[in-house]
Amino acid sequence: MRKLLYAFLAFILLMSCEKVDNVQTVLRQAEALVEINSDSALLLLETIDTSMLSAEDSAHYVVLRELAENRSASIVDNDMQRRADVAEKTALWIQNYDAEHHRRYTSELYIIMSVVIGVFAVALLMGWWYYRRKVRQFNSIISENTSRIVEYRKEILRLEINGDEHEFQIAELKRKINERQEKMAAKIHIGTKLYERMRAGDSIADVPAADLQCLVEYFALLRPRQWYEWEQRYDMLTPRQIVFLILCDDLHYDDEQIGDIMGIKNTAIRSIKSRIRKREK
């Protein structure tokens, strides 16, 4: 009986020693894992029955658990900070990308606008140059025809005063006058009708620009002296400006009547007057 009791006590002592050895082994493993993987160290410490620990092992357990928990919290904080840094960098990259995209878009838009404005300016200059050229040619043709006809008539008058021996020359000059007038006959016909409309006070607001040129050519033949005076006084008047001068200087209409005939307002009349004054030589 006494032998059985000694054997049982020896077995209990042996089991206690094995448990102590196992606990110390787990504590050493947890201590090794704290710096490597604090979460695994905490899981390993959870397997220890703290009620069976000695005072020394309990102190060691508490220190290891606090160290693992602090390490785990530090890892979580670092992870959150890392994620916050990644989010901040991503937001900064998106902001820089948007700014660069906006800068490129704005730059391309400025380039396109500059090209469009440049093309428009070139087209405007070409149109202005073409218009001035046509006006110059038109005035040149009218001036040439008018001056030639005036010269022929003066020569005819001089020859008629000198006697009948110049009948052939007079006939030749009349033939030249008729030729020039025939070339301008269609235009003169249109110009005559428009001039009569203006004399009657009728509106010519719907008259196209080509018919206004016919009116100007007709007036150059009708009033060569007045036309010559305008040529000497003004430089490169447009048909519309010449029509205004016809209404003002030849037909002696006031601004209100001129506005009704041309179909324009007082502001347009002031603008035409200003442009005519700028054409004075």
Secondary structure as GFF3:
##gff-version 3
##sequence-region A 1 281
A	DSSP	alpha_helix	2	34	.	.	.	ID=ss1
A	DSSP	alpha_helix	38	46	.	.	.	ID=ss2
A	DSSP	three_ten_helix	50	52	.	.	.	ID=ss3
A	DSSP	alpha_helix	55	162	.	.	.	ID=ss4
A	DSSP	three_ten_helix	164	166	.	.	.	ID=ss5
A	DSSP	alpha_helix	167	183	.	.	.	ID=ss6
A	DSSP	alpha_helix	185	199	.	.	.	ID=ss7
A	DSSP	alpha_helix	209	222	.	.	.	ID=ss8
A	DSSP	alpha_helix	224	233	.	.	.	ID=ss9
A	DSSP	alpha_helix	239	245	.	.	.	ID=ss10
A	DSSP	pi_helix	246	250	.	.	.	ID=ss11
A	DSSP	alpha_helix	255	262	.	.	.	ID=ss12
A	DSSP	alpha_helix	266	278	.	.	.	ID=ss13
###
